[in-house]
Each structure stands twice: as C-alpha cells, then as structure tokens.
C-alpha cells in the first residue's frame, strides 16, 4: 500500500512505501519550509565542521550534517532526500569558495569543458581567469586543488591492486602513470611500485615530460629490477600543458613487449 507524505495509517506499520512528493498542498508548503530550514542547518553545520579540518583537507573528525539528514529522511520521508543534493551544492559554493575567496562557478567550468567531462584542469583554468593564480599548474598544489589541498575533494578511486586484477582478467595490460612527476605532487615510493608489480603490474611510465632525467634513470633501473616494461608517453592535454603528441616516446621493443602480454584484442596500429 502506498501512503502520502503524512504518517502511515498505522504507527506500527513497517515497510510502508511513501511517495516522494507530498500529496496535500498544505503538506507540500510545510515540507518545503522544513527542507529550507534543513538546508540552512546543513550549511551551518558544514561550516562548523570545516573549522576542524584535517591538515587543510576536507576530511573532518565529525560531520553532523549527514547524520542529521538521514535521520530526517527516516522520520519525514524520501522527499527530504532532495535536501542532500541542495545541501552539498550550497555548502560547496558558500562554505568552501567563501573561505578561499575564488569565484569559480559550475557554469564557468562546464562552458570550458564543452561536450567533454568537467575535470580539475577546467577548474584550474577558471582560477586563472579569476586572478587567483597565474598558471593552471599552480592550482595543483596543497594551497588549492592538489592532493590534500585546501580545496581538494576526495573521490572514489578503485584500489590499484583490484584495478590490476580486473584489467588483467579482461585481457589488458597495466602501466603505472608518471610515478615521479614531482610537479604534480605524485611521488610514489619504490616499495609501493614493487607491491603493485607483485600484484601483476606490467609496466611503469619512465618517459614523461614531468619527470626529469634523474627520475627517469631511477625508474628505468627499478623497472629492470622488477621485470616491468619501461613505458612512457607525451601526456598531451592540448594547450593546458603544452606537451604535444610525440614529445616523449618509447622504444619499439618496449611497445611490442607490452602488446605481447595482452590477451584481449590486439591494438589497432598504423600500417
């Protein structure tokens, strides 16, 4: 049986399905007012919790907004779940951006992305336009959107060992991208690379524009020790980095070695 937004027919009813939107107009007005109040409370709680952020990141030891929201959803119905989306968006732009003083909007970065997927490079370019930084590269630092930075937002990432297993099961090969690109804040230790090699990693990116000659030599020696393919690439992101296709290449033997380890479809190559 489907009930409206009000209470179920029986206070002891279990598993009743509520409609997402209120049925009665008076209930609708009341629900919207409640949602608005919850939105305000969410932003205030997010601001309070951000005061106690961990090492400048958005990781906090407590986050009461989420607990409060789910409690309200359980008590008041799925309609208040819409508050989750509104609360996250408002907190992001009101709390985070107000704290850092950089007027970056969704419309701005989505316009830059066009038909593509919005990513951190677009945010970096928007920060340049806002005058917060001089070059997009400066955005990828602890001061801004670099790992652990003040405006960095963590996202779900597949465990590398699990990713390697899935790719191998599909017949593909895995290469660890630019593990010593210091300008990007990525410095993966030898022991971590060794653990990935033991899990089935096929190669590591040795030749990359952001890795200097010293880093390349270290990685080349490490690849030989671990039995990995010394791979590489130009990492062409257009005007964002200025690196063009072919600026860094690998030996034909390394390419053939990678391809030979694939058990899926053979890559399409030029004649």
ZAMARGU-4260 file (C-alpha; in steps of 0.2 Angstrom, whole numbers, plus 5000, padded with zeros to 4 digits):
<rodrens>
0) 5000/5000/5000 | 5006/5017/4996 | 5004/5031/5008 | 5006/5050/5006 | 5019/5061/5014
5) 5010/5061/5030 | 5010/5047/5043 | 5006/5029/5039 | 4989/5023/5043 | 4996/5013/5057
10) 5010/5020/5068 | 5016/5002/5069 | 5017/4999/5051 | 5033/4993/5044 | 5040/4994/5027
15) 5027/5006/5021 | 5032/5015/5004 | 5030/5034/5005 | 5028/5044/4990 | 5042/5055/4985
20) 5032/5071/4984 | 5018/5077/4997 | 5001/5074/4991 | 4992/5088/5001 | 4996/5106/4996
25) 4997/5111/5014 | 5009/5097/5017 | 5019/5102/5002 | 5021/5120/5009 | 5026/5113/5026
30) 5038/5101/5018 | 5047/5114/5008 | 5048/5125/5023 | 5056/5111/5033 | 5068/5107/5018
35) 5073/5125/5018 | 5077/5125/5036 | 5087/5109/5035 | 5096/5117/5020 | 5102/5131/5031
40) 5106/5120/5046 | 5116/5109/5034 | 5127/5123/5028 | 5129/5130/5045 | 5135/5113/5052
45) 5146/5110/5037 | 5154/5127/5041 | 5157/5122/5059 | 5164/5105/5054 | 5176/5113/5042
50) 5184/5123/5056 | 5191/5107/5062 | 5198/5101/5045 | 5212/5089/5045 | 5228/5096/5038
55) 5219/5108/5027 | 5209/5095/5018 | 5190/5092/5018 | 5192/5077/5030 | 5185/5081/5047
60) 5183/5071/5063 | 5165/5074/5063 | 5151/5078/5050 | 5135/5080/5059 | 5126/5086/5043
65) 5125/5069/5035 | 5118/5061/5051 | 5105/5074/5053 | 5099/5072/5035 | 5097/5053/5036
70) 5088/5055/5052 | 5076/5067/5044 | 5074/5056/5029 | 5069/5041/5040 | 5057/5052/5050
75) 5050/5063/5037 | 5051/5053/5020 | 5061/5052/5004 | 5056/5070/4999 | 5069/5077/5011
80) 5082/5067/5002 | 5082/5081/4989 | 5090/5092/5003 | 5105/5081/5001 | 5109/5087/4984
85) 5105/5105/4988 | 5115/5105/5004 | 5130/5098/4996 | 5130/5111/4982 | 5126/5125/4993
90) 5140/5120/5006 | 5152/5118/4992 | 5150/5136/4985 | 5145/5145/5001 | 5157/5137/5013
95) 5172/5131/5003 | 5173/5145/4990 | 5169/5159/5003 | 5183/5153/5013 | 5196/5153/4999
100) 5189/5168/4990 | 5190/5162/4972 | 5173/5165/4962 | 5173/5149/4952 | 5156/5143/4946
105) 5149/5127/4938 | 5143/5137/4923 | 5160/5143/4920 | 5169/5127/4921 | 5156/5117/4911
110) 5157/5130/4897 | 5176/5127/4897 | 5173/5108/4896 | 5160/5110/4882 | 5155/5092/4877
115) 5168/5084/4887 | 5169/5079/4906 | 5172/5093/4918 | 5188/5090/4927 | 5201/5098/4938
120) 5210/5106/4923 | 5195/5116/4919 | 5194/5122/4937 | 5212/5127/4936 | 5209/5137/4921
125) 5194/5146/4929 | 5205/5150/4944 | 5217/5158/4932 | 5203/5169/4924 | 5198/5174/4942
130) 5216/5180/4945 | 5219/5168/4960 | 5234/5160/4951 | 5245/5164/4936 | 5246/5147/4928
135) 5235/5132/4928 | 5249/5122/4936 | 5249/5132/4951 | 5231/5125/4955 | 5238/5108/4958
140) 5247/5112/4974 | 5242/5110/4993 | 5236/5128/4993 | 5222/5124/4981 | 5216/5108/4972
145) 5231/5097/4974 | 5231/5081/4984 | 5227/5086/5002 | 5225/5104/4997 | 5213/5116/5004
150) 5200/5114/4990 | 5204/5096/4986 | 5189/5085/4987 | 5192/5066/4988 | 5183/5055/4976
155) 5181/5036/4975 | 5196/5028/4967 | 5197/5009/4964 | 5210/5000/4974 | 5225/4999/4962
160) 5228/4980/4966 | 5209/4977/4962 | 5211/4988/4946 | 5226/4977/4940 | 5216/4961/4943
165) 5201/4967/4933 | 5211/4974/4919 | 5222/4958/4918 | 5206/4947/4919 | 5199/4957/4904
170) 5215/4953/4894 | 5223/4971/4896 | 5240/4977/4902 | 5243/4989/4916 | 5255/5003/4917
175) 5258/5015/4932 | 5257/5033/4925 | 5271/5045/4929 | 5275/5039/4947 | 5289/5053/4949
180) 5280/5068/4942 | 5286/5079/4956 | 5277/5095/4949 | 5261/5086/4951 | 5264/5081/4969
185) 5265/5062/4964 | 5280/5054/4971 | 5276/5035/4973 | 5289/5026/4983 | 5299/5011/4977
190) 5291/4999/4989 | 5273/5004/4983 | 5278/5001/4965 | 5286/4984/4970 | 5269/4979/4978
195) 5260/4983/4963 | 5272/4973/4952 | 5269/4958/4964 | 5250/4961/4961 | 5253/4959/4942
200) 5258/4977/4936 | 5265/4976/4918 | 5275/4992/4917 | 5279/5010/4923 | 5279/5026/4914
205) 5298/5031/4913 | 5297/5044/4899 | 5286/5058/4904 | 5288/5077/4902 | 5286/5080/4920
210) 5299/5068/4925 | 5317/5074/4924 | 5332/5064/4919 | 5337/5059/4936 | 5319/5052/4939
215) 5319/5043/4923 | 5335/5034/4926 | 5329/5029/4944 | 5313/5022/4936 | 5322/5013/4922
220) 5333/5004/4935 | 5318/5000/4945 | 5308/4993/4930 | 5323/4982/4926 | 5324/4976/4944
225) 5306/4972/4945 | 5304/4965/4927 | 5292/4979/4922 | 5291/4987/4905 | 5299/5004/4904
230) 5284/5013/4896 | 5281/5032/4893 | 5271/5045/4884 | 5268/5063/4880 | 5253/5065/4890
235) 5246/5078/4878 | 5232/5089/4886 | 5232/5102/4872 | 5235/5120/4877 | 5234/5116/4896
240) 5251/5109/4897 | 5259/5112/4880 | 5265/5094/4879 | 5262/5088/4861 | 5260/5070/4855
245) 5277/5063/4852 | 5286/5074/4863 | 5291/5058/4873 | 5291/5041/4865 | 5297/5024/4870
250) 5307/5011/4861 | 5298/4999/4849 | 5304/4984/4859 | 5295/4991/4874 | 5279/4993/4865
255) 5280/4976/4857 | 5283/4969/4874 | 5268/4977/4881 | 5257/4971/4867 | 5263/4954/4868
260) 5257/4952/4886 | 5239/4957/4882 | 5227/4943/4880 | 5212/4953/4873 | 5210/4961/4856
265) 5226/4967/4848 | 5228/4986/4847 | 5225/4994/4830 | 5241/5001/4824 | 5246/5011/4809
270) 5251/5002/4793
</rodrens>
